[in-house]
Amino acid sequence: MGVQTVFQRYEIKFRITRQQLNRMEPAFIRHMRPDEYTFSVPRSVYLDTPDRRLIRRSLEHPVYKEKLRMRSYATVSPEDPVFAEIKKKYRSRVYKRREAMPEQAARDFLIAGRAPVNPSQIESEIAYFRRVHPELEPAVFISCERTSLVAKDDPLLRITLDENILWRDT
């Protein structure tokens, strides 16, 4: 099975306590099963303007917002694959488009703005985002330990539980 590069879904996020999670666990056991990526450690570098315009706009909960990030699911070296991702949200529906590439190529593209010579459709969209926001820079790194579940009777219903969230802005 190939790696999915285009996603369209609704995302609803909740912050819950360990006690709440423990009370929900019986329902998870009855109705959910581990998905294809049961346990992962997503690591993301989000890009933003020097004045943090993108995150400030996002926090205002506009009808439309977008962000750009580099994501991996393991510790990587410059040759290892990562995802260059553009994520857009319109009226609560999330559209995520990503392209796998070596980590150094992703840095060159996302951070330095050097687009590939023969870009794919997704890379062209990312390049456009970079042209609209030429001053983008790495703004924050976020990682977590993620458990992913999918409904037994509906493969489109997915729940992810993120714990041990770490971040830094340097």
Buried (B, 14 or more C-beta within 10 A) or exposed (E): EEEEBEEEEEEEEEEEEEEEEEEBEEEBEEBBEEBEBEEBEBBBBBBBBEEBEBBEBBEEEEEEBBBBBBBBBEEBEEEEBBBBBBBBBEEEEEBBBBBEBBBBBBBBBBBEBEBBEEBEEBBEBBBEBBEEBEEBEBBBBBBBBBBBBBBEEEEEEBBBBBEEEEEEEE
